[in-house]
Amino acid sequence: ADVRDELSAEGVRAVEGLPADFRYDWVDVPERRSDPSGRRLKVFYFWKSERLKKSVPTLLLNGGPGLASTSLYGSFESFSEGLNAVYMDQRGTGASSRLPKADSKSLPRFVHYLSEDIALDAEAVRQQLLGPKGRWSIFGQSFGGLIAQRYIALAPEFLVSAHVHGAAAMKDPRRYALERMRSHSDVLKGFFSEYPEDQQLLERLWGQVADDLCFSRSGA
């Protein structure tokens, strides 16, 4: 069966929208590494074909989580000045296999869509694209930076260099996330105290959105 049959409409559009000078492929990986014979996923990656053998490739790990590189590569290409970039749609995004349905039965599967498994997917891409001993560089931005740090710990012997922007490894990432949300809430409250009419507008907009489509309405 065509891999595209398993993709979201967004994923199909992303594949069909790539410029003609890009090549692409999928790597087959287990959803759960402890069960390699279980559910399988397709992870999409792409690169500009004429660059691959000219210099050391660099895997670009975009931020998010939940964003696809197929929606961002144009921005990277505009400032990379011919960087030999490899792009990867992280599992659950873009032209890779979709996220599980957000219901009580599938919820436990979401633990397999985090930075550790995405880093392992990147290593599977390296092996398929560059061979067992191929080496590359990685660059991670924001959430991609966390993935990059996972990869550094996972397979340092295959790295020429590694670069991270906008994220740092820390002892307690949950506390960092909590403090970040609190900081965002403080900024929002300060903004609304200065522009109360915008708070009223936002509340009216929220009134038109179903409750189960909002993560939180706190801070409004």
C-alpha positions as CSV (number, residue, x, y, z in Angstrom):
1,A,0.0,0.0,0.0
2,D,1.1,3.6,-0.6
3,V,2.5,5.2,2.5
4,R,0.4,8.2,1.7
5,D,-2.7,6.2,2.5
6,E,-1.7,6.4,6.1
7,L,-1.2,10.1,6.2
8,S,-3.3,13.0,7.2
9,A,-4.5,15.4,4.5
10,E,-1.9,17.9,5.8
11,G,0.8,15.2,5.4
12,V,-0.2,14.4,1.8
13,R,-0.2,18.1,0.9
14,A,3.3,18.5,2.5
15,V,4.8,15.7,0.4
16,E,3.2,16.9,-2.8
17,G,4.3,20.5,-2.1
18,L,8.0,19.7,-1.8
19,P,10.1,21.3,-4.6
20,A,11.3,19.0,-7.3
21,D,14.9,19.2,-6.2
22,F,14.2,17.6,-2.9
23,R,14.2,13.9,-2.3
24,Y,12.3,12.2,0.5
25,D,11.7,8.9,2.2
26,W,10.2,7.2,5.3
27,V,11.9,5.1,7.9
28,D,9.9,2.4,9.6
29,V,10.1,2.4,13.4
30,P,8.3,0.8,16.3
31,E,5.9,3.0,18.2
32,R,7.1,1.4,21.4
33,R,10.8,0.5,21.5
34,S,10.2,-2.3,24.0
35,D,7.8,-3.9,21.6
36,P,9.5,-3.9,18.2
37,S,7.1,-6.4,16.8
38,G,4.1,-4.3,17.8
39,R,2.6,-1.2,16.2
40,R,4.8,0.4,13.6
41,L,5.2,4.1,12.5
42,K,6.5,5.8,9.4
43,V,8.8,8.8,10.0
44,F,9.2,11.1,7.1
45,Y,12.4,12.9,6.2
46,F,13.6,14.9,3.2
47,W,16.8,16.6,1.9
48,K,18.0,18.5,-1.1
49,S,19.5,15.7,-3.3
50,E,22.5,17.5,-4.8
51,R,23.9,18.5,-1.4
52,L,24.0,15.2,0.3
53,K,27.5,14.1,-0.8
54,K,29.1,17.6,-0.9
55,S,29.5,18.2,2.8
56,V,28.6,16.9,6.2
57,P,24.8,16.9,6.5
58,T,23.0,18.6,9.4
59,L,19.8,17.3,10.8
60,L,17.5,20.2,11.7
61,L,15.2,19.4,14.6
62,N,12.5,22.0,14.8
63,G,10.6,23.2,17.9
64,G,7.1,22.6,19.0
65,P,6.2,20.1,20.1
66,G,3.7,19.2,17.5
67,L,5.0,21.2,14.6
68,A,6.2,19.6,11.3
69,S,9.4,20.4,9.5
70,T,7.5,20.4,6.3
71,S,5.8,23.6,7.4
72,L,9.1,25.2,8.4
73,Y,11.8,24.2,6.0
74,G,11.3,27.2,3.7
75,S,12.3,29.5,6.5
76,F,15.4,27.4,7.2
77,E,16.3,27.3,3.6
78,S,16.0,31.1,3.3
79,F,18.8,31.8,5.8
80,S,20.9,28.6,5.7
81,E,22.8,29.6,2.6
82,G,23.1,26.1,1.1
83,L,23.5,24.2,4.4
84,N,23.4,20.5,3.7
85,A,20.2,20.1,5.7
86,V,18.2,17.0,6.4
87,Y,14.6,17.6,7.7
88,M,12.5,15.2,9.7
89,D,8.8,15.3,10.5
90,Q,8.7,14.2,14.1
91,R,6.4,11.2,14.8
92,G,2.8,12.4,15.0
93,T,3.4,15.5,12.7
94,G,3.3,16.3,9.1
95,A,3.9,13.5,6.7
96,S,4.9,11.1,9.5
97,S,2.4,8.7,11.1
98,R,-0.4,10.6,12.9
99,L,-0.8,11.0,16.6
100,P,-3.2,8.5,18.3
101,K,-6.7,9.6,18.9
102,A,-7.1,11.7,22.0
103,D,-9.4,9.3,23.9
104,S,-9.0,7.3,27.1
105,K,-8.1,4.1,25.3
106,S,-5.2,5.7,23.3
107,L,-4.0,8.2,25.9
108,P,-1.2,5.9,27.3
109,R,0.3,5.7,23.8
110,F,1.2,9.4,23.9
111,V,4.2,8.7,26.2
112,H,5.9,7.3,23.0
113,Y,5.7,10.6,21.2
114,L,8.2,12.5,23.3
115,S,11.8,13.6,22.9
116,E,13.5,10.2,23.6
117,D,11.6,8.3,21.0
118,I,12.0,11.2,18.5
119,A,15.8,11.1,19.1
120,L,15.7,7.3,18.4
121,D,13.8,8.0,15.2
122,A,16.5,10.5,14.2
123,E,19.1,7.8,14.7
124,A,17.0,5.4,12.5
125,V,17.0,8.2,9.8
126,R,20.8,8.5,10.0
127,Q,21.3,4.8,9.5
128,Q,18.9,4.6,6.5
129,L,20.2,7.7,4.8
130,L,23.9,7.7,5.6
131,G,24.6,4.0,6.4
132,P,25.6,2.3,9.7
133,K,28.8,4.4,10.1
134,G,27.7,7.7,8.5
135,R,28.1,10.8,10.6
136,W,26.3,14.1,10.6
137,S,25.7,17.3,12.6
138,I,22.5,18.2,14.4
139,F,20.9,21.5,15.2
140,G,17.9,21.7,17.6
141,Q,15.7,24.7,18.2
142,S,13.4,25.0,21.3
143,F,11.8,21.6,21.7
144,G,14.2,20.4,19.0
145,G,17.0,21.4,21.4
146,L,15.7,18.8,23.9
147,I,15.7,16.2,21.2
148,A,19.2,17.1,20.2
149,Q,20.4,16.7,23.8
150,R,18.7,13.3,23.9
151,Y,20.5,12.4,20.7
152,I,23.9,13.5,22.0
153,A,23.5,11.1,24.9
154,L,22.2,8.4,22.6
155,A,24.7,8.3,19.7
156,P,27.6,10.8,20.2
157,E,30.0,8.7,18.1
158,F,28.0,9.6,15.0
159,L,28.1,13.3,15.5
160,V,30.5,15.7,13.9
161,S,29.0,18.6,15.9
162,A,25.8,19.5,17.8
163,H,24.2,22.8,18.3
164,V,21.2,23.8,20.5
165,H,19.2,27.0,20.6
166,G,16.4,27.9,23.0
167,A,16.5,24.9,25.3
168,A,18.7,23.5,28.0
169,A,18.9,20.2,29.8
170,M,17.9,20.5,33.4
171,K,17.3,18.4,36.5
172,D,13.6,19.1,36.8
173,P,12.0,19.9,33.4
174,R,8.5,19.7,34.8
175,R,9.2,22.5,37.3
176,Y,10.7,24.6,34.5
177,A,7.5,24.1,32.4
178,L,5.4,25.0,35.4
179,E,7.4,28.2,36.1
180,R,7.3,29.1,32.4
181,M,3.5,28.8,32.4
182,R,3.3,30.9,35.5
183,S,5.5,33.5,33.9
184,H,3.2,33.5,30.8
185,S,0.2,34.0,33.0
186,D,1.8,36.9,34.8
187,V,2.6,38.6,31.5
188,L,-1.0,38.0,30.3
189,K,-2.5,39.5,33.4
190,G,-0.3,42.5,33.1
191,F,-1.3,43.0,29.5
192,F,-5.0,42.6,30.3
193,S,-4.7,45.1,33.2
194,E,-3.5,47.7,30.6
195,Y,-5.9,46.6,27.8
196,P,-9.1,45.3,29.5
197,E,-11.0,45.6,26.2
198,D,-8.8,42.9,24.8
199,Q,-9.6,40.6,27.7
200,Q,-13.3,41.1,27.0
201,L,-12.7,40.4,23.3
202,L,-10.8,37.2,24.1
203,E,-13.6,36.0,26.5
204,R,-16.2,36.5,23.7
205,L,-14.0,34.5,21.4
206,W,-13.6,31.7,23.9
207,G,-17.4,31.7,24.4
208,Q,-17.6,30.4,20.8
209,V,-15.2,27.6,21.3
210,A,-16.1,24.2,22.8
211,D,-14.7,23.6,26.2
212,D,-13.0,20.3,25.1
213,L,-11.0,22.2,22.5
214,C,-9.2,24.5,25.0
215,F,-6.3,23.4,27.2
216,S,-7.0,26.1,29.8
217,R,-8.8,29.4,30.1
218,S,-6.9,30.5,33.2
219,G,-5.3,33.9,33.1
220,A,-8.0,35.5,31.1
